[in-house]
């Protein structure tokens, strides 16, 4: 990023701020909605929630350690530090925030209704991820793997993400039960939808096919 003018500096700072806010919101959704309801978000954070339940390891620690080999792989197979620098920062903020939020939030969340937790968890997680994407970063983990799959095998980001999310949801079913996995699927779907909306906004484009 060029820093030849004050505008360049402001632009870079705004990106860092946006990624910080986005990662914090995503961590908030995990701490307030997903964990208390035994639901699983997508990506490495989903594996971290499962690992916390099975092994009692801190969620933030799993997210941070799990991203190390993935980001090293991205450093090698993508465009070097230019591809992973923002993602590494986002992962650090997310890992710290997901351990910080429980100190301020109620242990049992705000609702006992699993569906409400899935809906609002998916929406909040999507808003956070969307802000990070708008800033030019990613939330790390499987997002980086999806980028590698697109670069190496020509696979779309959606297809690669769907493959990894499916594996995580199956693990969630084994650990938390299949009903929890179904609710988690709702949250993951909302996450994808909302994050796309935050990045691209509403579309006023309509397509018509005229047959004559």
C-alpha positions in Angstrom: 0.0 0.0 0.0 1.4 3.3 -1.0 1.8 5.9 1.7 2.8 8.9 -0.4 0.0 11.1 0.8 -2.2 11.8 3.8 -5.1 10.2 2.0 -3.2 7.0 1.6 -2.5 6.9 5.3 -6.1 7.6 6.2 -7.2 4.9 3.8 -4.8 2.3 5.4 -5.9 3.3 8.9 -9.6 3.0 8.0 -8.9 -0.5 6.7 -7.2 -1.5 10.0 -10.1 0.0 12.0 -12.7 -1.8 9.9 -11.0 -5.1 10.3 -10.7 -4.6 14.0 -14.4 -3.8 14.4 -15.4 -6.7 12.1 -13.2 -9.3 13.9 -14.6 -8.0 17.3 -18.2 -8.4 16.1 -17.6 -11.9 14.9 -15.9 -12.8 18.2 -18.9 -11.3 20.0 -21.3 -13.5 18.1 -19.4 -16.6 19.0 -19.2 -15.7 22.7 -22.8 -14.5 23.1 -24.8 -16.7 20.7 -22.9 -19.8 19.5 -21.0 -21.1 22.6 -23.9 -20.8 25.1 -26.3 -22.6 22.8 -23.8 -25.3 21.8 -23.9 -24.1 18.2 -20.9 -24.1 15.8 -19.9 -21.3 13.4 -18.2 -21.9 10.2 -14.4 -22.2 9.6 -11.6 -22.6 12.2 -13.8 -20.9 14.8 -16.2 -23.8 14.5 -13.5 -26.3 15.0 -12.3 -24.2 18.0 -15.8 -24.4 19.6 -15.8 -28.2 19.1 -12.2 -28.5 20.4 -13.2 -26.4 23.5 -16.1 -28.8 24.2 -14.1 -32.0 23.7 -10.7 -31.1 25.1 -11.4 -27.9 27.2 -8.8 -25.9 25.2 -9.4 -22.1 25.0 -11.3 -21.2 21.8 -9.0 -18.3 21.0 -5.9 -20.4 21.4 -7.2 -23.0 19.0 -8.1 -20.3 16.4 -4.6 -18.8 16.7 -2.7 -22.0 16.6 -4.9 -23.6 13.9 -4.3 -20.6 11.6 -0.5 -20.8 11.8 0.0 -23.6 9.3 -2.8 -22.4 7.1 -1.4 -18.9 6.8 2.1 -20.3 6.2 0.6 -22.3 3.4 -1.1 -19.2 2.1 2.2 -17.3 2.3 3.7 -19.9 0.1 0.9 -20.6 -2.4 -0.7 -17.1 -2.7 0.9 -13.7 -3.2 3.2 -13.7 -0.2 2.7 -11.3 2.7 0.4 -9.1 0.5 -2.1 -11.9 0.7 -2.0 -12.8 4.3 -0.9 -9.7 6.3 -4.4 -8.4 6.9 -5.7 -11.9 7.6 -3.0 -12.5 10.2 -4.0 -9.2 11.9 -7.7 -10.2 11.8 -6.9 -13.6 13.3 -5.0 -12.1 16.2 -7.8 -9.6 17.0 -10.4 -12.4 16.7 -8.5 -14.8 18.9 -8.0 -12.1 21.6 -11.6 -10.8 21.4 -13.2 -14.2 21.6 -11.4 -14.7 25.0 -12.2 -11.1 26.1 -15.9 -11.0 25.4 -16.9 -13.7 27.9 -15.5 -11.5 30.7 -18.3 -9.0 30.0 -21.1 -11.2 28.7 -23.4 -13.5 30.6 -22.2 -17.1 30.7 -25.6 -18.5 29.5 -26.1 -15.9 26.8 -29.2 -13.9 26.4 -31.7 -16.6 25.4 -32.4 -20.3 25.9 -34.0 -20.5 22.5 -31.6 -22.3 20.1 -33.2 -20.9 17.0 -32.9 -17.3 18.2 -29.2 -17.9 18.9 -28.7 -19.5 15.5 -30.4 -16.6 13.8 -28.8 -13.7 15.6 -25.4 -15.5 15.8 -25.4 -16.0 12.0 -26.4 -12.4 11.4 -23.8 -10.9 13.7 -21.1 -13.2 12.5 -22.0 -12.3 8.9 -21.8 -8.5 9.6 -18.4 -9.0 11.2 -17.0 -11.1 8.4 -18.5 -8.7 5.8 -16.7 -5.7 7.4 -13.4 -7.6 7.3 -14.0 -8.5 3.6 -14.8 -4.9 2.8 -11.5 -3.9 4.3 -9.7 -6.3 2.0 -8.9 -9.0 4.6 -10.4 -12.4 5.5 -11.3 -14.0 8.8 -8.5 -16.6 8.1 -8.8 -20.4 8.5 -10.9 -22.0 5.8 -11.3 -18.7 3.9 -7.5 -18.9 3.2 -7.9 -22.6 2.2 -10.7 -21.6 -0.1 -8.5 -19.0 -1.8 -5.7 -21.6 -2.2 -8.2 -24.1 -3.7 -9.3 -21.5 -6.2 -5.8 -20.6 -7.2 -4.5 -24.2 -7.5 -7.6 -26.1 -8.7 -9.8 -23.5 -10.2 -12.5 -24.2 -7.5 -14.9 -21.4 -6.7 -14.7 -19.8 -3.2 -18.3 -20.9 -2.5 -17.7 -24.5 -3.4 -14.5 -24.8 -1.4 -16.1 -23.1 1.6 -19.2 -25.3 1.4 -17.0 -28.4 1.4 -15.1 -27.3 4.6 -18.3 -26.1 6.3 -20.0 -29.4 5.6 -17.2 -31.3 7.4 -17.3 -29.0 10.4 -21.1 -29.3 10.6 -20.8 -33.1 10.6 -18.3 -32.9 13.4 -20.8 -30.6 15.3 -23.4 -33.3 14.9 -21.2 -35.9 16.4 -20.2 -33.8 19.4 -23.3 -31.7 20.1 -26.0 -33.8 18.4 -27.6 -33.6 15.0 -30.3 -31.1 16.1 -27.5 -28.6 17.1 -25.9 -29.3 13.7 -29.1 -28.4 11.9 -29.4 -25.1 13.8 -25.7 -24.5 13.1 -26.4 -24.9 9.4 -29.0 -22.2 9.6 -26.5 -19.9 11.3 -23.8 -20.7 8.7 -26.3 -20.0 5.8 -27.2 -16.6 7.4 -23.5 -15.8 7.9 -22.8 -16.3 4.2 -25.9 -14.3 3.1 -25.3 -11.4 5.4 -21.6 -11.1 4.8 -22.3 -11.0 1.0 -24.9 -8.3 1.6 -22.4 -6.2 3.7 -19.8 -6.5 1.0 -21.9 -6.0 -2.1 -25.0 -4.1 -0.8 -28.4 -4.5 -2.2 -28.7 -5.2 -5.9 -31.1 -3.2 -8.1 -30.2 -5.3 -11.2 -32.9 -7.3 -12.7 -32.5 -9.9 -15.5 -35.1 -10.5 -18.1 -35.0 -13.2 -20.9 -37.2 -12.4 -23.9 -38.0 -15.2 -26.3 -39.3 -14.1 -29.7 
